[in-house]
Amino acid sequence: MQLFRYDIHTHTSVASKCSIISPEDLVRYYKGLGLTGICVTDHFLNGNTTVPANLPWETRIELYCRGYEIALEEGRKIGLDVFFGWEYSSRGMDLLTFGLDKEWLLDHPELLSLSVNDYCDLVRSDGGFIVHAHPFREAFYIPKIRLIPRKVDAVETINEGNTDFENQCADKYADMYKLAKVAGSDTHSDGMSRISGIQLKRRLKDVHDMISAVKNGETEIFTITT
């Protein structure tokens, strides 16, 4: 039976300062690996972004979305699904956000002034879906592990930038709070030794279909060696 695979955590060099892969090369990389699609989740304006802070909100959002938009255009050319998301950051906590678009971002210039709880409430009230990315990662830029299980919809239980122990902790966290489980590679280059994501028995129509599939238990986690 054919399985359709999606990596829902990737970064482009256009909007993520720590990424060294262009949107075009990112799409070609995943097409070459045989995946069906990806989510481009560049670091948002409160994270490790390439977008200058001293510009009007509208300009910042336009610049931020370019990585996704270029990837989307390339994906259409070569037959790879490309969905939009972003990685919102708050004191070392990273939240993958799906189901909302550029227009929603343009309409909410107050986002960076919100508390993380208020951010989650706003996103979810407007139909967005939040995944707590690599919740147990230990790194120099993370002052302490912070969990908000009542404010998120799912947990990234496998992240290829994490240790096995950190991923195991995330898996137990999802079990304890009965949160949906997803996976992502956290790709910043084409030098990944393993790729992880979600798979299911049908092709997704769009990011909203992806959210519904995760909620309905249609997806399962996969990991492949490149």
N, C-alpha and C positions, 0 to 999 in steps of 0.2 A: 504494500500500500504506500502511495506517495505521501510524504510528509512535507509540509510547507514551513520553512524555518525563517525566523526573524530575530535579529539582534536588536534589542530595544535600547541600547546604551552605547552611543558612538559620538565622537567629537571630530570637528573639522578645524583646520588651521585658520580658517577665515574668522571664526568667532571665539574659539578656545585657544588661549595663549599657550597652553601646554601641549597642544596637538601639533604634530608635524606632518599631517596628511591632508592634502587638499580635498575638497568635496568630490571632485571628479575621480580622483584616485581612490577615495574611500568607497565610492559606488562600484568602481571597477574591481576593487579588491574583493568585495562581498559577492559580486557576480561570479568572479573566478572561483570562489569557494563553494558555489552552488546554492547559496541562500536565496530565498524568495524576496526578502526585503530587510530594511533596517529602519530604525528610528534615529534621526539626528537630534541629539540632546546636548547641544553645546552649553558650556558654562554660561549661566545667565549674568546679568549686569552686576550682581552682587557676588560673583565668583571670579574665577581666573579667566576673564574675558579680554579680548583684543579691543573692545569698544571703549573709546575715551569717555570719561565721566563728565567732561565739561561741555557737552553738546546738548541741544534740546532733546527732550524725551522722544519725540517722533523720529529724529535723526538716529538716535541710539538704537531704537527698535528696528529701523530699516537696516542699519548696518548689522545688527545682531542676527537678523533673519536671513542674511545673504548666504551663509553657509548651507542652511537647509534648502534655500531656493535653488542654488547652483546644483546641489546634490539631486534635488527633485527633477530638474531639467535633464541631468545626465542619466538618471534612473529611467526616465521616460524613453530616452534614446536607446538604451541597451536592455530594457526589460527587467528592472529591479524596482520593487515597491519602495518608496521613501516616504516615511511619515514624520510629522513634526512633534517635537517636544522640547523641553528645556530642563536644565539642571539648576534648580534654585538652591542657594546656599545660605546657611545661617549658623555662624560660629562653628564651622566644621561639620554641620549636619547638611546632607545633600538630598534633595527631593526631586526625583524625576516627575515632571508634570506633563500630562497628556490630555488631549480632548479639547483644548482651547487653541485659538489661532492668533495670528499677528494682529488682527483687528482688536481682539480682546486685550492684548498687551498694549496697543496704542490707546485704548480706552481707559487704562488703569495706570496712570503715571504715579500713583501713590504706592505702588507695590513695594518699593524699596524702603518705605517708611513703616511698613506694617510689621508687627510681631510675627513670629513664625506661626503661632496658633491662628492669628487673624488671617494670615496668608492662606493657610490650609482651609479655613472656613470659607473664605471668599472663593477660592478655586473650586471647592467641592459644591458650594451652593450654586455655582454657575455651570455645573456639569462636568468639571474636570476630574481627573483621576490622578492620585498621587502615590508614587512608589518610593519608599524609603530606600535609597541606594546605599550599598555597602555600610549598613548601620553599625557594625562592630569593627570597622577599620581603625587601626592604630597608626598614626602618622604625625609628623612634626607639626602639621597645620591644624590638627584636631586637638583642641585643649582637653576635651573629655567626651566620652560617649554619651549621647543624649537620645532618648527614645520617646516618641510621641504616638503610641499605638492607637489612640482614639482619634487621631487626626489624619491618618493615612489609610490607603485602601489596600496596599500590597507591600511586600518586602522583597528586595532583591537578595535572594538567598544564595546565589552564585554570582560573584563578580570576579573577573579574571585578573583584577588588580589586587585582590585580597589573598590572604593566606587561607589554607584549608580550614584552619581553626576559626578564623574570622567568619568564613562562610558557614561553618557548622553552627556557630553561635546565632547567626542570622536565621538559619533554618529552624532552630529551636524557638527563637523569638516569634517567628511566624506561626509555629504550631501552638505556642502558649496563648496567643491572642487571636487565633483562628483567622489570620490574615492570608490573603492570596499570595502564592509564591511565584516569582518570576526570576529571570536571570538575564544578565547582560555582560558584554565583554569589557565595557569601559574603554573602547578602542581609541587610541591616540596616534597610531601608526599602523603600517602594514607589516609589522614584525611580530605579530601575536603568535604564540606557540599553541594556544588553544582559543577557541571561540565558544561562547555560550549564549543562549537565548531561549526563546519559546518556540514550540512547534505545535502544529495541529494538522488535522486531516483535510483542511480546505484552505483556499487562498483567501486572505483578508481583503475586504473591500476598501477599508480606510482605517484611520486611527480609532474611530468610534467603534467600528466592528472589532478591532483588537481589544478595546476595553471591555466590550460585551463578552467576547470570547474568554478573557481572563476571569471575569466575574462569574460566568456560567460554568467554569471548570472545563472548558474545551481544550485548554492548552496544557502542555507539559514542558518541562525543562530539558534542554539538550546541551551536550558539550561535545565538541569535535576537536581533534588534533589537526593542526594545519600542516 
